[in-house]
Amino acid sequence: MQDAALPVPHRPVARRLLALAWAHRGPALGIVLFACLGTALVVVFPQAVQHALDEVIPARDARGAWIVCAWLAGAFLLRDLLAALRGRLAGVFEQRLIHDLRGQLHERIARLPLAGLQRHRTGDLLARLADDVPAAQRAVQEGVEQGLTAVLQIVVCAGVLFATNARYALIVLLPVPLLAAGGWLFARLLAPRARLARAATGRLGALLHETITGIRLVKSLRAEGARQQAFEAVSTAAGREQRRLASAWAVYSPLMCLLGSLGLVLLLGTGVQGILEGELTQGELLKLILLLGFFYEPMARLHGVNQTLTGGLAAASRVFELLDAVDREPGTPTPPRARGEIELRRVGFGHSPELPVLHGIHLHLPAGQTAALVGVSGCGKSTLLDLVAGLAEPQTGTLLLDGAPAEAAARRAQTAYVMQDAFLFSGSLRDNLRLARPDADDDTLWAALRQASAEEFVRARPEGLDLELGERGARLSGGERQRLALARAFLQDAPVLLLDEATSAVDAESEQRLQASLAAFCANRTCLIVTHRLATVSRADVIHVLSGGRLIASGRHAELLESCPHYRHLASLAFA
């Protein structure tokens, strides 16, 4: 999927953002109310200045001057109090909207099938969550708060201008149509640049994420220079797109300010002539000048809002692009426990049509059977386990559970899958175990750890179950991580257990204890095991041999040694 693609036009994007904002209309309406009240107070100061110049000073009324100052102080106090209340509500609205939109996006990412998820780079997904969501929120908030209040201030000031002197108001408002046309034109011209800049930023985030997560490999290969060159290329491209956007704004903003300044020039020239001809008082001219400043100031704000909206809508389109992806997996209720019979009928799969991994696999696992899957690296063993586990869907053929076709979500609900690369989340050991069974008490957790030969090393840590594991379980060894992954599978208690080299990093003594636990655990469930350990393979009820993505033989260990040369070769090399 191309990052720069924008299938959702700006107008529908804006409507969707406003619909999200309406869900939090309480604070939003409060923001608008306080903003409107505060905006109405801008006319107090020009009116007070005119009154002071035209009435108080000529009458030499000192008491009247202090009354005017008192009214001004009260107006300023009320304005700032309203601004404080508005700011508090703005913070509530901002965080609620970000939480709502980010939560929807996080759920959407979590429900993407692996095939759909792999089309996106992790750094780009993180950029959409961390950067695009707040940018979309700012578009809503600035549009509601700054945009509406700016328009209201323009309307109020225009009304007072016309009430003060309609002829001069018409003169000073002559540049307004040019300002409106310029804003509309630049918004249309800048939107594509904003989308390209957002996409380039996402690509930069993706590269940074890959470098950081793969830093051990980078250092082991001494590839720091190569990664720096890649960074320079992507960063230069991102900087180029940002400069193109900034260059356009550099023309737009001063041009709008110049057009606004023409109104002040017109007012000063005609106003002085009006005073000389007796049409205006000095107080009225100063009032008009102040009102004109208050009139054009929100127009400058609207230019900033325009910039925020352009970038925010481009960001929102990237968020909605992911939310609207068609390859979604809806949440399903937990189905009744299956017996665990697995059958693959003519199943084929490939990461691309040109590169098939599995070819017409026929495989039947009766409920309660323990089967081993063997073959050289790259023959499709892990891919087959992914299909059974519901992490991928067959491209051809059918996969059945208990004799009926089963969707990926249904298979996942009945499967415990322990992979060679045992993944652990940052957080406590207890939280990682409870991912498998959220209601498990500590006694249940300790029993699972004991079953996975992990109790000893956990009790040796002072924190026990509260041990913080670090990112990806960095505070544990590879064997300890694998044993915790097995403990999670024991807690999950699914009718189907899949093990993909699940004890490859465990020491020999621990593995002997684990084999006894696994044998007892597999006694009443269907188990499919990928391993290179001869002891594990030889104890399986049946062994299936894969070669080149095809199932070429099945049988017991002794039978296959006699009948299958490929298995005999594997036994002599890989199992030795």
DRENLONU-369218 format. One record per residue (C-alpha): x, y, z; residue number from 1. Coordinates in steps of 0.1 Angstrom, whole numbers, plus 2048, in hexadecimal, padded with zeros to 3 digits. Layout:
KOLKE/X/Y/Z/NUM
...
This chain:
KOLKE/800/800/800/1
KOLKE/80F/821/7F6/2
KOLKE/814/839/813/3
KOLKE/80B/858/7FF/4
KOLKE/7EA/84A/7F3/5
KOLKE/7CB/85C/800/6
KOLKE/7AB/84A/7F7/7
KOLKE/796/860/80D/8
KOLKE/78F/884/801/9
KOLKE/793/8A0/81A/10
KOLKE/76F/8A9/81D/11
KOLKE/764/886/829/12
KOLKE/782/885/840/13
KOLKE/778/8A6/850/14
KOLKE/754/898/855/15
KOLKE/762/879/866/16
KOLKE/778/88D/87D/17
KOLKE/75A/8A3/886/18
KOLKE/745/884/88D/19
KOLKE/761/878/8A5/20
KOLKE/761/89B/8B5/21
KOLKE/73B/899/8BA/22
KOLKE/73F/87A/8CF/23
KOLKE/751/892/8E8/24
KOLKE/73A/8AF/8E3/25
KOLKE/738/8B8/907/26
KOLKE/75B/8C8/90A/27
KOLKE/75A/8D3/8E5/28
KOLKE/73A/8E7/8EA/29
KOLKE/748/8F6/90A/30
KOLKE/767/901/8F7/31
KOLKE/752/911/8DC/32
KOLKE/73C/923/8F7/33
KOLKE/759/931/90B/34
KOLKE/76B/93B/8EA/35
KOLKE/74D/94E/8DE/36
KOLKE/748/960/8FE/37
KOLKE/76D/96A/900/38
KOLKE/76D/974/8DB/39
KOLKE/750/98C/8E1/40
KOLKE/765/99F/8F9/41
KOLKE/77E/9AB/8DF/42
KOLKE/768/9C8/8D6/43
KOLKE/76A/9D7/8F9/44
KOLKE/78C/9E5/8F6/45
KOLKE/786/9F8/8D5/46
KOLKE/766/A06/8E2/47
KOLKE/777/A11/903/48
KOLKE/793/A22/8EF/49
KOLKE/77A/A36/8DA/50
KOLKE/766/A40/8F9/51
KOLKE/786/A4C/90A/52
KOLKE/792/A60/8EC/53
KOLKE/771/A6F/8E2/54
KOLKE/75F/A75/903/55
KOLKE/775/A70/922/56
KOLKE/793/A84/917/57
KOLKE/781/AA2/908/58
KOLKE/76B/AA4/928/59
KOLKE/78B/AA0/93E/60
KOLKE/777/A85/951/61
KOLKE/791/A74/967/62
KOLKE/776/A5F/979/63
KOLKE/768/A54/957/64
KOLKE/78B/A49/94D/65
KOLKE/78E/A32/96C/66
KOLKE/76B/A24/965/67
KOLKE/777/A1B/942/68
KOLKE/796/A0A/950/69
KOLKE/781/9F6/969/70
KOLKE/76A/9EA/94D/71
KOLKE/789/9E0/938/72
KOLKE/799/9CE/955/73
KOLKE/779/9BB/95C/74
KOLKE/776/9B2/937/75
KOLKE/79A/9A6/936/76
KOLKE/796/991/955/77
KOLKE/776/981/948/78
KOLKE/788/97A/926/79
KOLKE/7A5/969/937/80
KOLKE/78F/955/94E/81
KOLKE/77B/948/930/82
KOLKE/79D/940/91F/83
KOLKE/7A8/92B/93D/84
KOLKE/787/918/93D/85
KOLKE/789/913/918/86
KOLKE/7AD/906/91B/87
KOLKE/7A3/8ED/936/88
KOLKE/787/8DF/920/89
KOLKE/79E/8DF/902/90
KOLKE/7B5/8C8/915/91
KOLKE/799/8B0/91D/92
KOLKE/78C/8B0/8FA/93
KOLKE/7AE/8AB/8EB/94
KOLKE/7B7/88D/900/95
KOLKE/794/87C/8FC/96
KOLKE/796/880/8D6/97
KOLKE/7B9/873/8D3/98
KOLKE/7B1/856/8EA/99
KOLKE/792/84E/8D5/100
KOLKE/7A3/850/8B3/101
KOLKE/7C3/83F/8BF/102
KOLKE/7AF/823/8CF/103
KOLKE/79C/81C/8AF/104
KOLKE/7BD/81B/89B/105
KOLKE/7CE/805/8B4/106
KOLKE/7B1/7EC/8B4/107
KOLKE/7B1/7ED/88E/108
KOLKE/7D6/7E5/88C/109
KOLKE/7D2/7C9/8A5/110
KOLKE/7B6/7BA/890/111
KOLKE/7C9/7BB/86F/112
KOLKE/7D1/799/862/113
KOLKE/7F6/792/860/114
KOLKE/7F6/794/83A/115
KOLKE/7E6/7B7/83C/116
KOLKE/7FC/7C2/858/117
KOLKE/81C/7B8/846/118
KOLKE/814/7D0/82A/119
KOLKE/81B/7ED/842/120
KOLKE/83C/7F5/851/121
KOLKE/83C/7F6/877/122
KOLKE/84B/819/879/123
KOLKE/830/827/862/124
KOLKE/814/817/878/125
KOLKE/825/827/896/126
KOLKE/826/849/884/127
KOLKE/801/846/87E/128
KOLKE/7FA/83F/8A2/129
KOLKE/812/857/8B2/130
KOLKE/812/874/899/131
KOLKE/7F5/873/881/132
KOLKE/7DA/86E/89C/133
KOLKE/7E5/88E/8B0/134
KOLKE/7E7/8A1/88F/135
KOLKE/7C4/897/886/136
KOLKE/7B8/8A1/8A9/137
KOLKE/7C9/8C3/8A5/138
KOLKE/7B6/8C8/884/139
KOLKE/795/8C2/896/140
KOLKE/79D/8D7/8B5/141
KOLKE/7AB/8F4/8A2/142
KOLKE/78F/8F3/889/143
KOLKE/775/8F3/8A6/144
KOLKE/787/90B/8BE/145
KOLKE/79D/922/8AA/146
KOLKE/789/920/889/147
KOLKE/767/928/898/148
KOLKE/773/942/8B0/149
KOLKE/787/953/894/150
KOLKE/768/954/87E/151
KOLKE/753/961/89B/152
KOLKE/76D/97D/8A2/153
KOLKE/76D/986/87E/154
KOLKE/747/989/87D/155
KOLKE/745/99D/89E/156
KOLKE/760/9B5/893/157
KOLKE/751/9B9/871/158
KOLKE/72F/9C1/881/159
KOLKE/73E/9DB/898/160
KOLKE/752/9EA/87B/161
KOLKE/731/9EE/867/162
KOLKE/71F/9FC/885/163
KOLKE/73B/A15/88B/164
KOLKE/73D/A21/866/165
KOLKE/730/A0B/84A/166
KOLKE/742/A1F/82F/167
KOLKE/765/A1A/83E/168
KOLKE/75D/9F6/846/169
KOLKE/756/9EE/822/170
KOLKE/777/9FE/818/171
KOLKE/78D/9EB/831/172
KOLKE/77C/9CA/829/173
KOLKE/785/9CB/804/174
KOLKE/7A3/9B2/808/175
KOLKE/78C/998/819/176
KOLKE/781/986/7F9/177
KOLKE/7A5/983/7EE/178
KOLKE/7AE/974/810/179
KOLKE/792/95A/80E/180
KOLKE/79C/950/7EA/181
KOLKE/7C0/94D/7F3/182
KOLKE/7B9/937/810/183
KOLKE/7A3/920/7FC/184
KOLKE/7BC/91E/7DF/185
KOLKE/7DA/917/7F5/186
KOLKE/7C7/8FC/809/187
KOLKE/7C1/8E9/7E8/188
KOLKE/7E5/8ED/7DC/189
KOLKE/7F5/8E4/7FD/190
KOLKE/7E0/8C5/806/191
KOLKE/7F5/8AD/7EE/192
KOLKE/815/8BB/7FD/193
KOLKE/809/8B5/820/194
KOLKE/800/891/818/195
KOLKE/822/88A/808/196
KOLKE/833/89A/826/197
KOLKE/81F/883/83E/198
KOLKE/827/864/82A/199
KOLKE/84D/86D/82A/200
KOLKE/84C/872/84F/201
KOLKE/83C/84F/853/202
KOLKE/858/83F/83E/203
KOLKE/872/850/853/204
KOLKE/862/843/873/205
KOLKE/861/820/864/206
KOLKE/887/821/85C/207
KOLKE/88F/82D/87F/208
KOLKE/87A/812/88F/209
KOLKE/88C/7F7/87B/210
KOLKE/8AE/805/884/211
KOLKE/8A6/806/8A9/212
KOLKE/896/7E3/8AB/213
KOLKE/8B1/7D4/895/214
KOLKE/8CE/7E6/8A6/215
KOLKE/8DF/7C5/8B2/216
KOLKE/8E0/7B9/88E/217
KOLKE/8EC/7DB/881/218
KOLKE/909/7DA/89A/219
KOLKE/911/7B6/894/220
KOLKE/914/7BC/86E/221
KOLKE/925/7DD/874/222
KOLKE/90A/7EC/85D/223
KOLKE/908/80E/86F/224
KOLKE/914/820/850/225
KOLKE/8FB/80E/839/226
KOLKE/8DE/816/851/227
KOLKE/8EA/83A/853/228
KOLKE/8E9/83D/82D/229
KOLKE/8C6/82F/82C/230
KOLKE/8BC/848/847/231
KOLKE/8CB/865/834/232
KOLKE/8B8/85B/814/233
KOLKE/897/858/826/234
KOLKE/89D/877/83C/235
KOLKE/8A7/88C/81D/236
KOLKE/887/881/80B/237
KOLKE/872/88A/82A/238
KOLKE/884/8AC/82D/239
KOLKE/87E/8B3/809/240
KOLKE/858/8AE/80D/241
KOLKE/857/8C3/82C/242
KOLKE/86B/8DF/81B/243
KOLKE/852/8DE/7FE/244
KOLKE/836/8E2/816/245
KOLKE/848/8FD/82A/246
KOLKE/851/910/80A/247
KOLKE/82C/912/801/248
KOLKE/822/91F/823/249
KOLKE/83F/938/822/250
KOLKE/82E/947/803/251
KOLKE/80A/944/810/252
KOLKE/80D/953/833/253
KOLKE/81F/974/829/254
KOLKE/808/978/80B/255
KOLKE/7E9/976/822/256
KOLKE/7F9/98E/83A/257
KOLKE/800/9A7/81E/258
KOLKE/7DC/9A6/812/259
KOLKE/7D0/9AC/836/260
KOLKE/7E8/9C9/83A/261
KOLKE/7D8/9DA/81C/262
KOLKE/7B8/9DF/830/263
KOLKE/7CB/9F2/84B/264
KOLKE/7DC/A08/831/265
KOLKE/7BA/A10/821/266
KOLKE/7AB/A18/843/267
KOLKE/7C7/A2F/84E/268
KOLKE/7C6/A42/82D/269
KOLKE/7A0/A46/82B/270
KOLKE/79D/A4B/851/271
KOLKE/7B5/A68/853/272
KOLKE/7A3/A78/836/273
KOLKE/782/A72/848/274
KOLKE/78E/A84/867/275
KOLKE/79A/AA1/853/276
KOLKE/778/AA3/842/277
KOLKE/765/A9F/863/278
KOLKE/756/A7D/85B/279
KOLKE/769/A6B/877/280
KOLKE/775/A73/899/281
KOLKE/798/A69/8A5/282
KOLKE/788/A50/8BD/283
KOLKE/774/A40/8A1/284
KOLKE/793/A3C/88B/285
KOLKE/7A7/A2C/8A7/286
KOLKE/789/A16/8AF/287
KOLKE/788/A0B/88A/288
KOLKE/7AD/A05/889/289
KOLKE/7AB/9EF/8A9/290
KOLKE/78D/9DC/89B/291
KOLKE/79F/9D7/87A/292
KOLKE/7BC/9C7/88D/293
KOLKE/7A3/9B1/8A0/294
KOLKE/793/9A9/87E/295
KOLKE/7B3/99E/86C/296
KOLKE/7C3/98D/88A/297
KOLKE/7AB/96F/889/298
KOLKE/7B0/96E/863/299
KOLKE/7D5/968/86A/300
KOLKE/7CA/94D/882/301
KOLKE/7B4/93D/867/302
KOLKE/7D3/93B/851/303
KOLKE/7E4/927/86D/304
KOLKE/7C4/912/871/305
KOLKE/7C5/90C/84C/306
KOLKE/7E8/8FF/84F/307
KOLKE/7DF/8E8/86D/308
KOLKE/7C0/8DC/85A/309
KOLKE/7D4/8D3/83B/310
KOLKE/7ED/8BF/84E/311
KOLKE/7D4/8B0/866/312
KOLKE/7BC/8A5/84B/313
KOLKE/7DA/894/839/314
KOLKE/7E2/883/859/315
KOLKE/7BE/879/85F/316
KOLKE/7BC/86A/83C/317
KOLKE/7D9/853/845/318
KOLKE/7C7/848/865/319
KOLKE/7A6/842/853/320
KOLKE/7B8/830/837/321
KOLKE/7C3/816/851/322
KOLKE/7A2/816/863/323
KOLKE/790/80F/842/324
KOLKE/7A6/7F3/837/325
KOLKE/790/7D6/82B/326
KOLKE/7A5/7B9/838/327
KOLKE/798/7BC/85C/328
KOLKE/791/7A1/875/329
KOLKE/772/7A8/88A/330
KOLKE/773/79E/8AE/331
KOLKE/762/77D/8B5/332
KOLKE/754/76E/8D5/333
KOLKE/767/751/8E4/334
KOLKE/759/731/8D4/335
KOLKE/753/710/8E6/336
KOLKE/772/6FB/8EC/337
KOLKE/77B/6E6/8CE/338
KOLKE/785/6C2/8CD/339
KOLKE/7A5/6CC/8BB/340
KOLKE/7A2/6B8/89A/341
KOLKE/7B6/6CA/87F/342
KOLKE/7B4/6C3/85A/343
KOLKE/7C5/6D4/83C/344
KOLKE/7B7/6CC/81A/345
KOLKE/7CC/6D7/7FB/346
KOLKE/7D8/6F5/80E/347
KOLKE/7EF/70D/7FC/348
KOLKE/7FF/72D/808/349
KOLKE/819/747/7FD/350
KOLKE/823/769/807/351
KOLKE/81F/773/7E3/352
KOLKE/810/760/7C5/353
KOLKE/832/75C/7B5/354
KOLKE/842/74D/7D4/355
KOLKE/82B/731/7E3/356
KOLKE/837/722/804/357
KOLKE/81E/705/807/358
KOLKE/810/6F0/7EB/359
KOLKE/7F0/6DB/7EF/360
KOLKE/7F6/6D0/812/361
KOLKE/7E0/6B2/81E/362
KOLKE/7E4/6AE/843/363
KOLKE/7CD/69E/85E/364
KOLKE/7D2/6A1/883/365
KOLKE/7B9/68E/897/366
KOLKE/7AF/69D/8B8/367
KOLKE/7C8/695/8D4/368
KOLKE/7E4/68B/8BC/369
KOLKE/808/698/8C0/370
KOLKE/818/69D/89F/371
KOLKE/83B/6A9/896/372
KOLKE/842/6BE/877/373
KOLKE/866/6BB/869/374
KOLKE/879/6C8/84B/375
KOLKE/895/6DF/841/376
KOLKE/894/704/847/377
KOLKE/87D/716/82F/378
KOLKE/868/6F8/826/379
KOLKE/848/708/835/380
KOLKE/846/6F9/858/381
KOLKE/840/71B/86A/382
KOLKE/829/726/84F/383
KOLKE/813/707/854/384
KOLKE/812/70E/879/385
KOLKE/808/732/872/386
KOLKE/7EB/725/85D/387
KOLKE/7DF/70D/878/388
KOLKE/7E3/729/892/389
KOLKE/7CD/741/87F/390
KOLKE/7E9/75A/878/391
KOLKE/7E4/755/853/392
KOLKE/7C9/748/83B/393
KOLKE/7CE/72E/820/394
KOLKE/7CF/73C/7FD/395
KOLKE/7C3/71B/7EF/396
KOLKE/7B2/6FE/7FF/397
KOLKE/79F/6FB/821/398
KOLKE/7A9/6F9/845/399
KOLKE/791/6E7/85C/400
KOLKE/78D/6E6/881/401
KOLKE/778/6C9/88F/402
KOLKE/76D/6C2/86C/403
KOLKE/760/6E5/863/404
KOLKE/771/701/851/405
KOLKE/77E/71A/86B/406
KOLKE/787/73F/866/407
KOLKE/7A8/74C/874/408
KOLKE/798/75B/893/409
KOLKE/787/73A/89C/410
KOLKE/7A8/727/898/411
KOLKE/7BA/740/8AE/412
KOLKE/7A0/73C/8CA/413
KOLKE/7A8/716/8CB/414
KOLKE/7CE/718/8C7/415
KOLKE/7EC/71E/8DE/416
KOLKE/80B/727/8C9/417
KOLKE/82E/727/8D7/418
KOLKE/847/735/8BF/419
KOLKE/86D/732/8BE/420
KOLKE/871/758/8C2/421
KOLKE/85D/75A/8E3/422
KOLKE/850/77E/8E4/423
KOLKE/84A/78F/906/424
KOLKE/83C/7B1/90B/425
KOLKE/84C/7CB/921/426
KOLKE/83B/7CB/943/427
KOLKE/839/7B2/95F/428
KOLKE/83D/78C/95C/429
KOLKE/81A/789/96B/430
KOLKE/80A/79F/951/431
KOLKE/81B/78B/935/432
KOLKE/80E/76A/943/433
KOLKE/7EB/778/947/434
KOLKE/7E8/780/922/435
KOLKE/7DF/75B/91F/436
KOLKE/7C7/75B/93C/437
KOLKE/7BE/77D/94A/438
KOLKE/7AB/76F/968/439
KOLKE/7C8/758/974/440
KOLKE/7D2/75C/998/441
KOLKE/7F6/75A/9A4/442
KOLKE/7F3/735/9AE/443
KOLKE/7E8/72D/98B/444
KOLKE/805/741/97C/445
KOLKE/81F/72F/992/446
KOLKE/810/70D/988/447
KOLKE/815/716/963/448
KOLKE/838/722/96A/449
KOLKE/840/701/97C/450
KOLKE/832/6ED/95F/451
KOLKE/848/701/947/452
KOLKE/867/6FC/95D/453
KOLKE/868/722/963/454
KOLKE/85F/724/988/455
KOLKE/882/721/994/456
KOLKE/891/73E/981/457
KOLKE/873/754/989/458
KOLKE/874/74D/9AE/459
KOLKE/899/755/9AD/460
KOLKE/891/779/9A4/461
KOLKE/887/78F/9C1/462
KOLKE/86A/79E/9AE/463
KOLKE/85B/77C/9A6/464
KOLKE/83B/780/990/465
KOLKE/840/7A6/991/466
KOLKE/861/7A3/97E/467
KOLKE/863/7BE/963/468
KOLKE/86E/7AD/943/469
KOLKE/879/7CA/92F/470
KOLKE/873/7CF/90A/471
KOLKE/86D/7AE/8F8/472
KOLKE/877/79C/919/473
KOLKE/89B/7AB/917/474
KOLKE/8A2/7A3/93C/475
KOLKE/89E/77D/936/476
KOLKE/8B3/764/923/477
KOLKE/8A6/753/903/478
KOLKE/89E/733/916/479
KOLKE/88C/745/932/480
KOLKE/876/757/918/481
KOLKE/86E/736/908/482
KOLKE/863/727/929/483
KOLKE/84D/745/930/484
KOLKE/83D/741/90E/485
KOLKE/836/71C/916/486
KOLKE/827/726/937/487
KOLKE/810/73E/924/488
KOLKE/805/721/90E/489
KOLKE/7FF/70B/92D/490
KOLKE/7E9/727/93B/491
KOLKE/7D6/72B/91A/492
KOLKE/7CC/706/91C/493
KOLKE/7C1/705/8F7/494
KOLKE/7B6/6E4/8E7/495
KOLKE/7D1/6E9/8CC/496
KOLKE/7F6/6EF/8D5/497
KOLKE/80F/6FA/8BB/498
KOLKE/834/6FA/8C4/499
KOLKE/84D/709/8AB/500
KOLKE/870/701/8B9/501
KOLKE/862/70B/8DA/502
KOLKE/87F/6FC/8EE/503
KOLKE/89C/705/8D7/504
KOLKE/8AB/71D/8F0/505
KOLKE/8A5/708/90F/506
KOLKE/8C2/6F6/920/507
KOLKE/8C2/6D0/920/508
KOLKE/8B9/6CB/944/509
KOLKE/89B/6E2/942/510
KOLKE/890/6D2/921/511
KOLKE/88F/6B0/931/512
KOLKE/877/6BD/94C/513
KOLKE/863/6CF/931/514
KOLKE/85F/6B0/91C/515
KOLKE/84D/69F/938/516
KOLKE/836/6BD/93D/517
KOLKE/830/6C0/918/518
KOLKE/828/69B/916/519
KOLKE/80E/69E/932/520
KOLKE/800/6BE/923/521
KOLKE/7FC/6B0/900/522
KOLKE/7EB/690/90C/523
KOLKE/7C8/6A0/908/524
KOLKE/7CD/6B8/8EC/525
KOLKE/7D9/6BA/8C8/526
KOLKE/7FE/6C4/8C5/527
KOLKE/812/6CD/8A6/528
KOLKE/837/6D1/8AD/529
KOLKE/853/6DF/898/530
KOLKE/874/6D4/8A6/531
KOLKE/897/6C8/89D/532
KOLKE/89A/6B4/8BD/533
KOLKE/89A/68E/8B7/534
KOLKE/88C/686/8D9/535
KOLKE/86D/69C/8D3/536
KOLKE/868/68F/8AF/537
KOLKE/86B/66A/8B8/538
KOLKE/850/66D/8D4/539
KOLKE/836/67C/8BC/540
KOLKE/818/667/8B2/541
KOLKE/81F/66F/88D/542
KOLKE/83A/683/87B/543
KOLKE/833/697/85B/544
KOLKE/850/69F/844/545
KOLKE/84F/6BF/82F/546
KOLKE/866/6C6/812/547
KOLKE/863/6E4/7FB/548
KOLKE/841/6ED/808/549
KOLKE/832/6CA/802/550
KOLKE/829/6AF/81A/551
KOLKE/83E/691/80E/552
KOLKE/83B/677/82A/553
KOLKE/829/66F/84B/554
KOLKE/82F/654/864/555
KOLKE/841/64A/884/556
KOLKE/867/650/889/557
KOLKE/872/62C/882/558
KOLKE/85B/629/864/559
KOLKE/868/649/854/560
KOLKE/88C/63F/859/561
KOLKE/885/621/843/562
KOLKE/86E/630/829/563
KOLKE/877/655/825/564
KOLKE/89B/65E/81A/565
KOLKE/894/683/820/566
KOLKE/88B/67C/844/567
KOLKE/8A8/665/849/568
KOLKE/8BF/681/83C/569
KOLKE/8AF/699/855/570
KOLKE/8B3/680/871/571
KOLKE/8D8/67B/869/572
KOLKE/8DF/6A1/868/573
KOLKE/8C6/6B7/879/574
KOLKE/8BB/69F/895/575
KOLKE/8DF/694/89E/576
